């Protein structure tokens, strides 16, 4: 097991199947410019081989499938089927939900149990303004389909002071009525928001979120897994919600996350643009590839920061 001086290790792997996305959310990219597929993306087989290597070399036991938007790539179906056969404790999926109806059978038949869906507003116009496209009704239908199939659904919302702060409570009400845990994600200083006045203008901190919820519900802080990114709260008799408070309550000291980009780079920390190319190791015989990967992972773990500082890398390029 590879461990740093703070006792951190890699346990959870986020795999970006593609850099492409059918949305262009304004907290993710600038000027409504959609991200495109990278020219040198790894195939589904190569990504599965990389995951297998990382299970062995780092002790990875959780995988989250991400993008870009994972449901828009033809790699999704074969990757999901293959990753579900690996010796993992948990496989989950993060999606914007636009194509859940089309992929419903693939997801359900694979046996995946958990899914996170991004949803920033229940107002169709505001939804499209934030996402620079998309169809709210399709996303809501997809959420219902996942619930009907018995999946554990979480929703992710990024509150923006100038756009959707009025959706904070309605989205919570919507979630509680359906047994969904809503997670509010503080705006992050990533990509075009690094050193940008727009970040401060739109940043909506944890305490402001709690103040709005407190006007409608009584709640108390509750336990969360030791390496959880979310500060979790319970509304007695109704359900739970969480806040990923990267600015207000950084979780760097307990971070166990490793990211694999669609073009084969490992990122040990989203607040550090160091990256390590795993692609060349996939064709090596095991007795050469595994030690080389372990050395690479030592360096990637050394990239982790003590506190989040922001980074010019676009989150969607490295799996959100």
C-alpha positions in Angstrom: 0.0 0.0 0.0 1.3 3.5 -0.9 0.7 6.0 1.9 2.0 9.6 2.4 3.1 11.3 5.5 -0.5 12.4 6.4 -1.7 8.8 6.1 -3.4 9.4 2.8 -3.6 6.7 0.2 -5.5 6.2 -3.1 -8.7 4.3 -2.6 -11.3 5.8 -4.9 -10.7 6.2 -8.7 -12.6 8.5 -11.0 -12.4 7.4 -14.6 -13.3 9.9 -17.3 -14.5 8.0 -20.3 -14.4 11.1 -22.6 -13.6 14.7 -22.4 -16.7 15.5 -24.5 -19.8 16.9 -23.0 -23.2 17.8 -24.4 -23.5 20.7 -21.9 -21.4 23.8 -21.4 -22.3 24.7 -17.8 -21.0 28.2 -17.1 -19.3 27.2 -13.8 -17.3 24.6 -15.8 -16.4 26.2 -19.1 -16.3 29.8 -20.4 -18.5 31.3 -23.1 -20.7 28.3 -23.6 -18.0 26.4 -25.4 -18.7 22.7 -25.3 -15.8 20.3 -24.5 -14.9 17.9 -27.3 -13.5 14.4 -27.4 -9.7 14.4 -27.0 -7.8 13.3 -30.2 -5.9 10.5 -28.3 -8.5 9.1 -25.9 -7.9 5.6 -24.7 -10.3 2.8 -25.8 -12.7 1.1 -23.4 -10.4 -1.9 -23.3 -7.4 0.3 -22.4 -9.3 2.1 -19.7 -10.3 -1.2 -18.2 -6.7 -2.5 -18.3 -5.6 0.7 -16.5 -8.3 0.2 -13.8 -7.2 -3.4 -13.3 -3.6 -2.3 -12.9 -4.6 0.4 -10.4 -6.6 -2.1 -8.3 -3.4 -4.2 -8.0 -0.9 -1.4 -7.6 -2.8 1.0 -5.4 -5.5 -1.0 -3.7 -8.3 0.9 -5.5 -11.6 -0.5 -4.3 -14.1 2.2 -5.6 -14.6 3.4 -9.2 -16.8 6.3 -10.3 -17.5 6.6 -14.0 -17.4 10.2 -15.2 -16.7 12.4 -18.2 -17.1 14.9 -19.7 -20.5 13.2 -20.0 -20.0 9.4 -20.0 -23.3 8.5 -21.5 -22.5 10.2 -24.9 -19.5 8.0 -25.7 -19.7 4.5 -27.3 -17.2 3.4 -24.7 -19.8 3.6 -21.9 -21.6 0.3 -22.6 -18.5 -2.0 -22.8 -16.6 -0.2 -20.0 -19.6 -0.5 -17.6 -20.0 -4.2 -18.4 -16.3 -4.9 -17.9 -15.8 -2.7 -14.8 -18.7 -4.5 -13.0 -16.7 -7.7 -13.2 -13.6 -6.3 -11.5 -12.9 -6.9 -7.7 -14.3 -3.6 -6.5 -16.4 -2.8 -3.5 -18.3 -0.1 -5.3 -19.0 1.2 -8.9 -21.0 4.4 -9.3 -21.8 6.8 -12.1 -21.9 10.6 -12.4 -24.0 12.0 -15.3 -25.9 15.1 -16.3 -28.9 12.7 -16.8 -29.8 13.9 -20.3 -29.6 10.4 -21.8 -30.6 8.2 -18.9 -33.8 7.1 -20.7 -31.8 5.8 -23.6 -29.2 4.1 -21.3 -31.7 2.8 -18.7 -31.5 -0.9 -19.6 -27.7 -0.8 -20.0 -27.3 0.7 -16.5 -29.9 -1.5 -14.8 -28.8 -4.7 -16.4 -25.1 -4.1 -15.4 -26.2 -4.1 -11.8 -24.8 -0.7 -10.8 -26.4 0.5 -7.5 -25.5 4.2 -7.2 -25.8 7.2 -9.5 -25.1 10.9 -9.1 -27.0 13.3 -11.4 -26.2 17.0 -11.8 -29.2 19.2 -11.6 -28.8 22.9 -11.0 -32.4 24.2 -11.3 -36.0 23.0 -11.6 -36.8 26.0 -13.7 -36.5 25.0 -17.4 -35.2 28.4 -18.6 -32.7 28.7 -15.8 -31.7 25.1 -16.4 -30.8 25.9 -20.0 -29.1 29.1 -19.2 -26.7 27.4 -16.8 -26.1 24.3 -18.9 -26.1 26.2 -22.2 -28.5 23.6 -23.5 -30.2 20.4 -22.4 -33.8 19.5 -21.6 -35.0 19.6 -18.0 -37.9 17.3 -18.7 -35.7 14.5 -20.0 -33.4 14.8 -17.0 -36.4 14.6 -14.6 -37.7 11.6 -16.5 -34.3 9.9 -16.2 -34.3 10.5 -12.5 -37.7 8.8 -12.1 -36.5 5.9 -14.2 -33.5 5.3 -12.0 -35.6 5.5 -8.8 -38.1 3.0 -10.3 -35.2 0.7 -11.1 -34.2 0.7 -7.4 -30.9 2.7 -7.8 -29.7 4.9 -5.0 -29.8 8.4 -6.5 -28.0 11.5 -5.4 -28.4 15.0 -7.0 -25.5 17.5 -7.3 -26.3 21.2 -7.4 -23.8 24.1 -7.8 -25.4 27.2 -6.2 -24.6 30.4 -8.0 -25.4 33.7 -6.3 -26.4 35.4 -9.6 -28.4 32.6 -11.1 -29.9 29.7 -9.1 -29.7 30.5 -5.4 -33.5 30.6 -5.4 -33.5 26.9 -6.3 -31.6 25.8 -3.2 -34.8 25.1 -1.1 -37.1 23.9 -4.0 -34.4 21.4 -5.1 -34.1 20.1 -1.5 -37.9 19.8 -1.3 -38.0 17.9 -4.6 -35.2 15.6 -3.3 -36.7 14.9 0.1 -40.1 14.0 -1.5 -38.3 11.3 -3.6 -35.9 9.9 -1.0 -33.0 11.5 -2.8 -30.0 12.9 -1.1 -29.1 16.3 -2.5 -25.5 17.6 -2.4 -24.8 21.2 -2.8 -21.3 21.8 -4.3 -19.6 25.1 -3.5 -18.3 26.8 -6.7 -14.7 25.9 -7.2 -11.8 28.0 -8.5 -11.1 25.8 -11.5 -10.5 26.5 -15.1 -11.7 29.9 -16.2 -12.7 30.8 -12.6 -9.1 30.9 -11.3 -8.2 34.5 -10.5 -11.5 35.6 -12.0 -13.8 38.2 -10.4 -16.7 36.0 -11.6 -15.8 33.5 -8.9 -16.3 35.9 -6.0 -19.4 37.3 -7.6 -21.1 33.9 -7.8 -19.6 32.0 -4.9 -22.3 30.9 -2.4 -20.7 29.5 0.8 -21.9 26.7 3.0 -23.2 29.0 5.8 -25.4 30.9 3.3 -26.8 27.6 2.0 -27.5 26.5 5.6 -29.1 29.8 6.4 -31.6 29.4 3.6 -32.4 25.8 4.5 -32.8 26.8 8.2 -35.7 29.0 7.3 -37.7 25.9 6.2 -36.3 22.9 8.0 -34.6 21.9 11.3 -31.5 19.8 10.7 -28.5 18.5 12.5 -25.0 17.5 11.3 -24.6 13.7 11.0 -21.8 11.3 10.3 -20.2 10.7 6.9 -17.4 8.3 5.8 -14.0 9.5 6.9 -12.9 10.3 3.3 -16.2 11.8 2.2 -16.1 15.1 0.4 -19.5 16.0 1.8 -20.4 17.5 5.1 -23.7 15.7 5.8 -26.9 16.8 7.5 -30.1 15.1 8.6 -33.6 16.6 8.5 -35.2 14.3 11.1 -38.0 12.2 9.7 -37.5 13.6 6.2 -34.0 12.7 4.8 -30.5 13.9 4.3 -28.5 16.5 2.4 -24.9 17.3 2.1 -22.6 20.2 1.2 -19.3 19.7 -0.6 -17.7 22.8 0.9 -14.3 22.9 -0.8 -13.7 26.5 0.1 -15.5 26.7 3.5 -14.4 23.3 4.9 -11.6 21.8 2.7 -11.2 18.0 2.9 -7.7 17.7 1.5 -6.3 16.0 4.6 -8.5 13.0 4.1 -8.6 12.8 0.3 -8.3 9.3 -1.2 -9.1 10.2 -4.7 -7.2 9.5 -7.9 -8.3 10.6 -11.3 -7.7 8.9 -14.7 -8.4 11.1 -17.7 -9.8 9.8 -21.0 -6.4 10.3 -22.6 -4.6 8.2 -20.1 -3.2 10.7 -17.5 -3.3 10.1 -13.7 -4.0 13.1 -11.5 -3.3 12.8 -7.8 -4.9 16.2 -6.9 -7.3 18.5 -8.7 -5.4 21.5 -7.1 -2.2 20.5 -8.8 -1.8 20.3 -12.6 0.9 17.6 -12.4 -0.1 14.6 -14.4 1.4 11.1 -15.1 0.8 9.2 -18.3 -0.2 5.6 -17.7 -0.8 4.7 -21.4 2.7 3.5 -22.1 2.6 1.1 -19.2 -0.4 -0.8 -20.5 1.5 -2.7 -23.1 4.4 -3.7 -20.9 4.6 -7.2 -19.3 3.3 -7.2 -15.8 6.7 -7.6 -14.1 7.8 -4.3 -15.7 4.5 -2.4 -15.8 3.5 -2.9 -12.2 6.7 -1.6 -10.6 6.7 1.4 -13.0 3.1 2.2 -12.1 3.8 2.0 -8.4 6.6 4.5 -8.8 4.2 6.7 -10.7 1.6 6.5 -8.0 4.2 7.5 -5.3 4.7 10.7 -7.4 1.0 11.2 -7.9 0.3 10.9 -4.2 3.0 13.4 -3.6 1.1 15.9 -5.7 -1.7 16.1 -3.1 -2.0 19.5 -1.5 -2.6 20.4 2.2 -5.3 22.8 1.1 -7.2 23.5 -2.1 -5.6 26.4 -4.0 -7.4 26.3 -7.3 -6.1 25.2 -10.7 -6.4 26.2 -14.3 -7.3 22.7 -15.4 -10.9 22.4 -16.4 -12.6 20.0 -14.0 -14.5 18.1 -16.8 -11.2 17.1 -18.5 -10.1 15.1 -15.4 -13.4 13.6 -14.4 -15.1 16.3 -12.4 
